[in-house]
């Protein structure tokens, strides 16, 4: 089968191999990891006709530059609104192209977003741990970080002309300024003023932001006899508050247990958009009931599935388009 070799010319921090995640192992203390923006990851794969689960390269704001040393392979990019330069020419931040020998692919931060995903029409050759390539950044377990000087090997590489083109960017894929939360589960450990401040204030993303979580800058959230509570399981989207009153949102590489009280939990469909925020950008939390949260998630999932199905449809090649069109209205 065909093989393509890509040289990593440069790579920023936290650029890594990621599949859908290592689920079912949190009871053993193993984080799920996986993509920070699950929609961007799924869109990159769908655009090539793949199901979720394949390995991609997750690109942080540090960016990445690849040069194709041999072979050729189609690729897709989705996630944040990054600047993409393919073979020296600018390309849309969400697109499908083909990388050929001697050409370069450069992905850098653009107008918005913190994470982008590069998927290839083939199988990325990387290590795995516990059956998954999802990289836990702190330990480097999984496929690992993509570093300058590495060679990325794509096995079973294909060129799929029917996939090439630009991809529409749905509004719900963009970073958000409002995120929905369900208050609790430990509201009793906070002063009433703290819960009101959390629900009514505007927070900003601090520089303390990585794959494990996002610390927020805002009003201090005063605790009430909370720091002696026992550690308990955590979930992605938990908003926990440390002893200094600072709130943090837990993300892909979050720890499996913790003893800080949790003031709220993001609804799952808003986590991806929140993860695309950049340091200093602002976010406000809107509290909803558990019943309303379920309704919002269902609506969002319906929109996502419809979008992913639409971009999973192959396009026609130029020859196919010419053959399908009536290019003349008659002859004399």
N, C-alpha and C positions, 0 to 999 in steps of 0.2 A: 504493500500500500504506500501511497505518497506520504512524504514527510517534509515538514518545513521547519527550518531552524531560524530563530530570531535572537539577535544579540541585544542585550539590555545596555543601551548606551548610557542612560542615567535613570535613576529611580529614587524617589523621595521616601521619607519615613512612612511606614504602615502600608506600603503597596504590597499586596499579598495575594496568594491563591485562595479562592473561596468557592466552595460548593454551597448547597442550600443550608447546611448546618448539621451538627452532630447531635441529633435528638435522642432522647431516651436515656441519657447518661448523667443527668443532673443529680440524680439520687446517689451517684457515686462521687459527687463533687466535681464533675467535668462540665464546664460551660459548653453551651451549644455552638457558640461562635456563628459562622455564616455571614452573609452580607449585611452591611449596615443599612442599606436601602434594598429591601427585598423586592420592591416593584422594579427598580432599575435593573437589578440582577435578572429577574424573570423576563423583562422586556428584551434585554440583550440576547437571551437564549431564544425567546419566541421568534425574534426577527430572523433567526437562522433556521427556524423550524424545529428547535430542540425543546424537550420537556425540562422542567426544573430538575436540578440535581447535578447537571454537568458543572465542571470546574471552569471558573472565569478568573480573570485578573481584576482585583479591586484596586482602583487608583485613588489615592488620597490627594489632598491639595498639594502634596509634594510633586505630583506629576510623574510621568514616565515617558521614556523615549526608546523605541525599538527599531532595529534595522533588520530587514529580512536578508539573511546570508545565503539561503538556498531554498528552493521550492517556491510555492505560492499557496495562499490560503485566504479564503474569505473571512471577514471579521465583522462584528457589530459592536457598536458603542451605545450605551444608554446610562441613565443615572442623573447626575447633575448637569448643569449647563456649562460644560467644560469647553475649552478651545481645543479643537482637533485639527491637526495638520497631517495630511496623508500625501506622500510622494511630493512634498514641498508645497502642496496647495491646501488652502483652508477647506474644511468640510464641516457640515452641521454637527452639533454636539450629540445628536441621536441619528445614527445612520448605519448602513451596511456598505462595505467596500471590499476590495480584494487587494491584499498586500503581496507584491511580487518581488523576486530576488533583486536586491539593490535598493529597494524603496524603504523609506522610513515612515514610522507612525509615531507622532508626538502628541501626547495628551497633557494639557496644562489647565490650571484653574481658569474659568471663564467668568461669565456674569453672575452665576449663582451656583450654589451647591458645594458640598464637601467631598462627595464620593461619586466615582464613575466606574463602569464595568465594561471590560473588553472580553467578548466571547469569540471563540474561533470555530470555524466549520471543521472540527476535528477533535482530537482528544489531547488535552494538555498533559504532558508527561511530568508529573510531580509526585512527591512522596505523599503518603496518607498515614493517618493515625486513627485507630479504632474505626477503620472502614470509611473515613472521610478525608477529603483534602482541605476542609475548612480550617483556616489558620487561626490559632489562638495567639494573638500578637505577643503577649507577655512571655509565653513559654516557647514560642515558635513551633509548637506541635501542629501537625497537619502538613499542608503543602509547603508552608514556610513563607517567609518574606521574599519578595522579588528584589534583588539587589543589583546595583551597577556591576557590569561585567559578567553577569549570569548569561547563560544560553537557554532560551525557552524552546523546548521541542514540542511541536504539534504533530502527533501521529494521526494517520488516516486523514491527512489534510485534503480538503476539497475546495474547488472553486465553484460557487453556486451563483451563476449569473442571474438567475430568477429571483434572488434575494436582494440584489444590489439596489440601492436607492436611499432616499432620505426618509426618516421616520417622524411621524407627528408626535409632539410632546404634549400629553394630556395635562390639563390644568392641575389635576389632583396629584401629579408627580412632582410638582414644584415644592420648594421649602415653604413652610407655613408660618404665619404670624399668630395663629390661634390654634391651640391643641385642646381636644376634649379629654377630660379626666373623670374618673369616678373617685370621689373622696374616700379616704380610708386606705387600708383597713385598720389604722391605729389612730383615729382622730382623738381618742380619749387621752393621748399622750401629748397633746398640743393645747396651748392656751387658745381660747376662742378668738382672740385678736389675730393669732397666727393663721388660723384657718381662713379668716376673712381676708387677711393680707395676701395669702396665697391665691385666693380666688379672684381678687380684684386688682392685683398689682401687675405691672409689666416687668418681666425679668429680661436679662440679656445673657447671652452665652459667654462664658469666661474662656480664657485661654487653656484652662484645664479641661480638655476635650480630647478623648481618644476612643478607641473601640470599646473600652470598658464602660464609659459613661460620660456624661456632660454635666459639669458643675455650672450652676446658675448664679448670676449676680443680681441681687434684689434685696428686699427688706428682710431683716433677720426674723426667722420663724421660731418663736420662743417655745421651748419644750416644757413639759410638766412631768417631772419624775420619770423620765423616759430612758435614761442611759443605763439602767440596770436590767432592762428587759432581755430575755434570752434570745440568742440567735435563732432565726427561722428561715425557711426557704424564701428565695427572691425570684421575681419574674422580670422579663424584659419590659421596660416601661414603668417600673416602680420608681416613685419619686421619694427618695429617702432624705432625711435631714440629720446632719451631724450635730455635735454638741455646740458648735458655734452658730447654729441657726441657718447654715447654708444648705440649700436644696441641690440635689443631684439626680439626674435621670439616668437610669441604668440602661445600657445598650447591649450590643451583640456579645461582647466578651465578659459580661457581668459575672461576678462571683455567684456561687450557688446559694450561699447563706449569708446573713448579716444581722447585726444587732441594732442598727440604727432604726428609729421608728419611721414608718412610711406614711406620709400625709395624703398621698393619692396614687393612682395608677392610670397611666395613659391608656386610652382605648387602642387596640392593636393597629387599627387602620391609620392612625395619626403618627405612629412611631417613625415610619420611613421619612415622612416630610420633615419631622423635627430633626432627624439625624442629618438632613441635608443643610441645616442651618450652619452658619459660619460664626466664629468668635466675634463678639460685639453685636451680632444681630439680635433682635428682640423677639420675645415670645410671651403670650398671655395664655393662661389656662382657664378653660370654661368648664365648670362642673356640670355633669349630667347624671341622671339616675342610671342604675344598671340596666333597666329596661330600655331606656333611650340609647344607651351605649350599644346594646345589641342591634337595635334598629339602624344606627349609623354605620356600624361595621358591615351589616348585610348590604346596605345600599352601596357602600364603597366597594365591597367585594364584587358585586354585580357589575359595577362600572369597570373595575380592573379586568375581570374575566372577559368582558365584551371587548375591551381595548386589546388585550393580549391575543385574543382570537383573531382580531382584525389584522394585526401586524404579522401573525403567523402564516397568513395566506401568501403563497409565493406570487411574485410578480411575473409578467411575461418578458421573455427576451425580446430584443429589437426585431429579430426575424419573426417571432411569433406575433408581435404587435403589427408588423407590416402585413403579414398574411391575414390577420383578422380584420383589418380596416378596408373600407371601400375607398380607395384612393382616387378613383376617377368616377365621374358621374355619367359617362357615356363615351362613345367613340364615333368619329365621322370617317 
